[in-house]
Amino acid sequence: MQLYKSLKPISVLSFDLDDTLYDNKPVIAAAEAAMLQSLHMHAPLTKNTHSDFWWQQRRLLAKNNPDIRHDIGRWRLLGVEAGLVTLGLTSCEAGEIAELAYQAFWDARTTINVLPEVTELLVSLASRYQLIAITNGNACIKKMGLGDLFELSLQAGPDGRMKPYPDLFLVAAQRLAVQPSAILHIGDSHRADVMGALSAGCQAAWLDHYQTPVPILPHLHFNQLQQLRDLI
């Protein structure tokens, strides 16, 4: 672990979820497959469509309404609905089938197995700090079995604009009645996590999976989650 900036007193550890506490790639792959399976079941005319078609529907939505990106769950749901209408379904039919497909996606997307050593690390850290989650995604810490370890979980969309906007960090500080500088945010994305935390006045710890050169440094830089034991 490398220290680039002197740390101020920390009372709260904030965690990104996807690709920080677990590998998110297989999770999303399984969720996409579940969504497609549901679509193929309930709307046979979608059988020749693949994930790229549905991604293009979301891109079209975001082109006309860029703010929809801040709520990725709603963005996906509306993208599926728009795609079904494009394929020839009525708005009513598309809405009903989109809900079913999104539920299938969400059920798989929130089925996440956190490694035992990660849970043990969080238990140790929770004995000294308040733990919170700040995510641009829609993973559910309760379904991961981590709900009891976290004071709160904030999600882009319902709780504010996505990182790197400062909204979620500032909401967290307000709800916990602490200064932003008392929060050390930990995440794998330099753009979203490091820049977002710094813009809100928080401290930042970057879990750098790929040893990427960057122009703006975090407070802490590390490449293995277990290195956070140095904070205990």
C-alpha positions as CSV (number, residue, x, y, z in Angstrom):
1,M,0.0,0.0,0.0
2,Q,1.3,3.4,-1.0
3,L,0.5,6.6,0.9
4,Y,0.5,9.6,-1.4
5,K,-1.2,12.2,0.8
6,S,-1.3,12.5,4.6
7,L,-4.5,11.0,6.0
8,K,-6.8,13.1,8.2
9,P,-8.7,11.3,11.0
10,I,-11.1,8.7,9.6
11,S,-14.3,7.6,11.2
12,V,-16.1,6.2,8.1
13,L,-14.9,3.7,5.4
14,S,-17.0,3.9,2.3
15,F,-16.9,1.0,-0.2
16,D,-17.7,0.8,-3.8
17,L,-19.2,-2.6,-4.5
18,D,-18.7,-3.9,-8.1
19,D,-15.2,-5.0,-8.8
20,T,-14.1,-3.8,-5.4
21,L,-15.6,-6.4,-3.0
22,Y,-16.1,-9.0,-5.8
23,D,-15.5,-9.7,-9.5
24,N,-18.6,-8.1,-11.2
25,K,-18.0,-9.5,-14.7
26,P,-19.5,-13.0,-14.2
27,V,-22.4,-11.4,-12.2
28,I,-23.4,-9.1,-15.1
29,A,-22.9,-11.9,-17.6
30,A,-25.3,-14.1,-15.7
31,A,-27.8,-11.2,-15.3
32,E,-27.7,-10.5,-19.0
33,A,-28.3,-14.1,-19.8
34,A,-31.3,-14.2,-17.4
35,M,-32.8,-11.1,-19.0
36,L,-32.4,-12.6,-22.5
37,Q,-33.9,-15.9,-21.4
38,S,-36.9,-14.1,-19.9
39,L,-37.4,-12.0,-23.0
40,H,-37.2,-15.0,-25.3
41,M,-39.8,-16.8,-23.1
42,H,-42.3,-14.0,-22.9
43,A,-41.7,-12.3,-26.3
44,P,-40.6,-14.9,-28.9
45,L,-40.0,-12.1,-31.4
46,T,-36.8,-11.3,-29.4
47,K,-35.2,-14.7,-30.0
48,N,-32.8,-13.3,-32.6
49,T,-31.7,-10.4,-30.4
50,H,-28.6,-10.3,-28.3
51,S,-27.2,-8.0,-25.6
52,D,-25.8,-5.5,-28.1
53,F,-29.3,-4.8,-29.4
54,W,-30.5,-3.9,-26.0
55,W,-27.4,-1.9,-25.3
56,Q,-28.2,0.2,-28.4
57,Q,-31.7,0.8,-27.1
58,R,-30.2,2.3,-23.9
59,R,-27.8,4.4,-25.9
60,L,-30.7,5.9,-27.9
61,L,-32.5,6.7,-24.6
62,A,-29.4,8.3,-23.1
63,K,-28.9,10.4,-26.3
64,N,-32.3,12.0,-25.8
65,N,-32.2,12.0,-22.0
66,P,-28.6,12.0,-20.7
67,D,-29.7,12.1,-17.0
68,I,-31.3,8.6,-17.3
69,R,-27.7,7.2,-17.0
70,H,-27.7,8.2,-13.3
71,D,-30.3,5.5,-12.6
72,I,-29.0,2.4,-14.3
73,G,-31.9,0.2,-13.2
74,R,-34.5,2.5,-14.7
75,W,-32.3,3.1,-17.7
76,R,-32.2,-0.7,-18.4
77,L,-35.9,-1.1,-17.8
78,L,-36.9,1.7,-20.1
79,G,-34.3,0.5,-22.7
80,V,-35.9,-3.0,-22.8
81,E,-39.4,-1.4,-23.1
82,A,-38.3,0.8,-26.0
83,G,-36.6,-2.2,-27.7
84,L,-39.8,-4.2,-27.5
85,V,-41.8,-1.4,-29.0
86,T,-39.3,-1.1,-31.8
87,L,-39.8,-4.8,-32.5
88,G,-43.5,-4.3,-32.8
89,L,-45.1,-4.8,-29.4
90,T,-47.7,-2.3,-28.1
91,S,-46.6,0.0,-25.3
92,C,-48.8,-2.0,-22.8
93,E,-47.3,-5.3,-23.8
94,A,-43.8,-4.0,-23.9
95,G,-44.2,-2.5,-20.4
96,E,-45.4,-5.8,-18.9
97,I,-42.7,-7.9,-20.5
98,A,-40.0,-5.4,-19.7
99,E,-40.9,-5.6,-16.0
100,L,-40.5,-9.4,-16.1
101,A,-37.2,-9.3,-18.0
102,Y,-35.8,-6.6,-15.6
103,Q,-36.9,-8.7,-12.6
104,A,-35.0,-11.7,-14.0
105,F,-32.0,-9.5,-14.6
106,W,-32.1,-8.0,-11.1
107,D,-32.6,-11.4,-9.4
108,A,-29.4,-12.6,-11.0
109,R,-27.6,-9.3,-10.7
110,T,-28.1,-9.3,-6.9
111,T,-27.0,-13.0,-6.5
112,I,-23.4,-12.3,-5.5
113,N,-21.1,-14.5,-3.4
114,V,-18.6,-12.5,-1.5
115,L,-15.5,-14.5,-0.6
116,P,-15.2,-15.5,3.1
117,E,-11.9,-13.6,3.4
118,V,-13.6,-10.4,2.2
119,T,-16.4,-10.8,4.7
120,E,-13.8,-11.4,7.5
121,L,-11.9,-8.3,6.5
122,L,-15.1,-6.2,6.6
123,V,-16.0,-7.6,10.0
124,S,-12.6,-6.5,11.3
125,L,-12.8,-3.1,9.8
126,A,-16.4,-2.6,11.2
127,S,-15.0,-3.0,14.7
128,R,-13.1,0.2,14.2
129,Y,-15.0,2.3,11.6
130,Q,-18.5,2.9,10.4
131,L,-18.9,1.1,7.0
132,I,-21.0,2.4,4.2
133,A,-21.5,1.5,0.6
134,I,-21.6,4.0,-2.3
135,T,-22.3,2.4,-5.7
136,N,-23.2,3.5,-9.2
137,G,-24.8,0.0,-9.7
138,N,-27.7,-1.7,-8.1
139,A,-26.1,-4.5,-6.1
140,C,-27.8,-5.2,-2.8
141,I,-25.6,-5.6,0.3
142,K,-28.5,-7.3,2.2
143,K,-28.7,-10.1,-0.4
144,M,-24.9,-10.5,-0.2
145,G,-25.3,-11.1,3.5
146,L,-23.4,-8.0,4.4
147,G,-26.3,-5.8,5.5
148,D,-25.5,-6.0,9.2
149,L,-22.0,-4.7,8.7
150,F,-23.0,-1.5,6.9
151,E,-24.5,1.6,8.4
152,L,-26.1,2.6,5.1
153,S,-25.9,1.9,1.3
154,L,-26.3,4.6,-1.3
155,Q,-27.1,4.0,-4.9
156,A,-26.9,6.3,-7.9
157,G,-30.4,7.3,-9.1
158,P,-32.5,7.0,-5.9
159,D,-29.8,8.8,-3.8
160,G,-28.3,11.2,-6.3
161,R,-26.2,11.5,-9.4
162,M,-23.6,8.8,-10.1
163,K,-20.0,9.1,-9.2
164,P,-17.8,11.0,-10.0
165,Y,-20.5,13.6,-9.1
166,P,-20.1,14.4,-5.4
167,D,-23.8,13.9,-4.6
168,L,-23.6,10.4,-3.0
169,F,-20.6,11.3,-0.8
170,L,-22.3,14.5,0.4
171,V,-25.5,12.6,1.2
172,A,-23.5,10.1,3.2
173,A,-21.7,12.8,5.2
174,Q,-25.0,14.5,5.9
175,R,-26.8,11.3,7.0
176,L,-23.9,10.3,9.3
177,A,-23.4,13.8,10.6
178,V,-19.7,13.8,9.8
179,Q,-17.4,16.0,7.7
180,P,-16.7,14.6,4.2
181,S,-13.0,14.6,5.1
182,A,-13.8,11.9,7.8
183,I,-14.8,9.5,5.0
184,L,-12.2,7.4,3.3
185,H,-13.8,6.0,0.1
186,I,-12.4,2.8,-1.3
187,G,-13.0,1.8,-4.9
188,D,-11.5,0.4,-8.1
189,S,-12.4,3.2,-10.6
190,H,-10.1,6.2,-10.6
191,R,-12.6,8.3,-12.5
192,A,-15.7,7.4,-10.4
193,D,-14.3,6.5,-7.0
194,V,-11.1,8.6,-6.6
195,M,-12.2,11.7,-8.5
196,G,-15.7,11.5,-7.0
197,A,-14.5,11.2,-3.5
198,L,-11.9,14.0,-3.9
199,S,-14.5,16.3,-5.5
200,A,-16.7,15.9,-2.4
201,G,-13.9,16.6,0.0
202,C,-13.5,13.0,1.1
203,Q,-10.3,11.0,1.2
204,A,-9.7,8.3,-1.4
205,A,-8.1,4.9,-1.5
206,W,-7.7,3.4,-5.0
207,L,-7.8,-0.4,-5.5
208,D,-5.8,-0.3,-8.8
209,H,-6.3,-3.7,-10.5
210,Y,-4.3,-2.7,-13.6
211,Q,-1.5,-0.5,-12.4
212,T,-2.8,2.4,-14.5
213,P,-0.9,5.7,-14.6
214,V,-3.1,8.7,-13.6
215,P,-2.5,12.5,-13.3
216,I,-4.3,12.9,-10.0
217,L,-3.3,10.7,-7.1
218,P,-5.5,9.3,-4.3
219,H,-4.5,9.4,-0.7
220,L,-3.9,5.6,-0.7
221,H,-3.0,3.3,-3.6
222,F,-3.1,-0.5,-3.3
223,N,-3.8,-3.5,-5.4
224,Q,-5.1,-6.2,-3.0
225,L,-8.2,-5.7,-0.9
226,Q,-6.6,-7.4,2.1
227,Q,-4.0,-4.6,2.3
228,L,-6.8,-2.6,4.0
229,R,-5.9,-4.6,7.2
230,D,-3.2,-1.9,7.6
231,L,-6.0,0.4,8.6
232,I,-7.0,-1.7,11.6
